[in-house]
Amino acid sequence: MPLVAGFIGGAARRDMFAIFVTIDVKSEFTDRFIEASYGDARGSVRDEPGCFRFDIAKDGANPDRFYLYEVYADEDAFAAHQTYPHYLTWRATVEDWFYGAPQVVRMATLFPSDEGWCAQKPHLLD
């Protein structure tokens, strides 16, 4: 990840790597999709040192549309995420439940700071 203007504790800061994923799920699988996604989210923030956020949200107007917002230390941490057992189990479980391909937007975070992301990580499972 490129260095950006700004410093944290005297060190140059990097943007964290984030993705925003939109997933449409076949109606008959929405409840099972939610349950399976909890496992991936919990495993990600609990077991992956490079995962700093994993939000799951449901669309307010379309009950079959879900959004994932995930923040990683960098693209390498995201690539590592895709090798963990909780992700592999989730993907194998849910991929046939998708209605079309998930839409993924790749981003760099600006706020909070890297220090802020690191400080909140221990509380994600509270």
C-alpha positions in Angstrom: 0.0 0.0 0.0 1.3 3.5 -0.8 2.3 5.8 2.0 0.1 8.9 2.4 0.6 12.2 3.9 0.3 12.1 7.7 2.1 10.5 10.6 1.1 8.2 13.5 3.5 8.2 16.4 6.3 9.6 14.3 5.9 7.0 11.6 4.5 7.5 8.1 1.0 6.1 7.9 -0.4 3.7 5.4 -3.9 3.4 4.3 -5.5 0.1 5.3 -7.1 -2.0 2.5 -10.9 -2.3 2.5 -13.6 -4.0 0.5 -17.3 -3.3 0.2 -19.1 -6.3 -1.2 -22.7 -6.5 -2.4 -24.2 -9.9 -2.4 -27.7 -10.9 -3.6 -28.9 -14.2 -2.2 -31.6 -16.4 -3.4 -34.6 -15.9 -1.1 -34.8 -19.4 0.2 -31.3 -19.2 1.5 -31.2 -15.8 3.3 -31.4 -17.2 6.8 -28.8 -19.8 6.2 -26.6 -17.2 4.5 -26.7 -14.9 7.6 -25.8 -17.8 9.9 -22.9 -18.9 7.7 -21.7 -15.3 7.3 -21.5 -14.9 11.1 -19.0 -17.7 11.2 -16.8 -16.1 8.6 -17.0 -12.7 10.3 -16.2 -13.9 13.8 -13.4 -16.1 12.5 -11.9 -13.2 10.5 -11.7 -10.7 13.4 -10.8 -13.3 16.0 -8.2 -15.4 14.1 -6.7 -13.1 11.5 -4.2 -10.5 12.8 -4.5 -8.5 9.6 -8.3 -8.2 9.7 -9.5 -5.1 11.5 -13.2 -5.0 10.7 -15.9 -7.3 9.2 -19.4 -5.8 9.1 -22.4 -7.6 7.8 -25.5 -5.5 6.8 -28.8 -6.3 5.3 -30.4 -3.9 2.7 -33.4 -2.0 4.1 -35.5 -2.4 1.0 -34.3 -5.7 -0.5 -34.3 -8.6 2.1 -32.2 -10.7 -0.2 -29.3 -8.2 -0.5 -26.4 -8.1 1.9 -23.3 -5.9 2.3 -20.0 -6.8 3.7 -17.5 -4.2 4.8 -14.1 -5.6 5.6 -10.8 -3.8 6.6 -7.4 -5.4 6.4 -3.9 -4.2 7.1 -3.1 -4.5 3.4 -3.8 -6.5 0.3 -1.6 -9.3 1.5 -3.7 -9.7 4.6 -6.8 -9.8 2.4 -5.2 -12.5 0.3 -4.4 -14.4 3.5 -8.0 -14.1 4.6 -9.0 -16.1 1.6 -6.9 -19.1 2.8 -8.3 -19.4 6.3 -10.6 -22.3 7.2 -13.5 -20.1 8.2 -13.4 -18.3 4.8 -13.1 -21.5 2.8 -16.0 -23.1 4.8 -18.1 -20.0 4.2 -17.4 -19.8 0.5 -18.1 -23.5 -0.1 -21.3 -23.2 1.9 -22.8 -20.0 0.3 -21.5 -19.7 -3.2 -24.5 -21.7 -4.7 -26.9 -19.4 -2.8 -25.8 -16.3 -4.7 -28.1 -14.7 -7.2 -25.4 -13.5 -9.7 -21.8 -12.7 -8.9 -21.0 -10.6 -5.8 -20.0 -7.0 -6.6 -16.7 -6.0 -4.9 -15.4 -2.5 -4.5 -11.7 -2.2 -3.4 -10.7 0.8 -1.3 -8.1 2.4 0.8 -9.2 3.7 4.2 -8.6 7.3 5.2 -10.3 7.4 8.7 -9.8 6.2 11.3 -6.0 6.1 11.4 -4.1 2.9 11.5 -3.7 3.4 15.2 -7.5 3.8 15.6 -8.1 0.5 13.7 -5.6 -1.3 15.8 -7.1 0.1 19.1 -10.6 -1.1 18.3 -9.7 -4.6 17.2 -9.7 -6.2 20.6 -13.3 -5.1 21.1 -14.8 -6.5 17.9 -16.2 -9.6 19.5 -17.7 -7.8 22.6 
